[in-house]
């Protein structure tokens, strides 16, 4: 019984990384906004988004990615736009 429990626990522990996204990032959209929305207006500006991309060594992609996510082209990314983009991206990965 003990052996089965230990093996099951080990299997679960080893499979946990499979539930992370491609970057091992477990942060929710709300948590990401809390981290990068430095002026706390509920949106990511181009500057805030560029900082996020720079933190992930993707600053070269920032302008293109920002335009891709900013669906209504208002110069800021809402949580809804980010979630829609993420959902579209997840659908493409299937």
Phi, psi and omega in degrees: 000313179299319181297318179296318179296317179296316180295317178297317179296319179296316179298318178296317180296320180288334181273348183305318179300338179294341180271354176278163176281187185302336184254011182068022186264118182258007185286139176282169176303316180299319180293321178295319178296318179300326181281317189257343178278079189292333178266001174056039178265001178087005179226158171258119175284172177299320179295316179295319179294320178299321177297317178300313181295321179297321178298335180254019179055039180233030185298332179294335181268355192302311183297314182294315181295320179301312180297325179293320183278325181286078189300324182263007176054040179265007177083012177208154181252121177274166176299321180297317178296319179296317180294317178300315179298316180297317179297317178298318179296317179296322178296323179292331181284346183281000000 
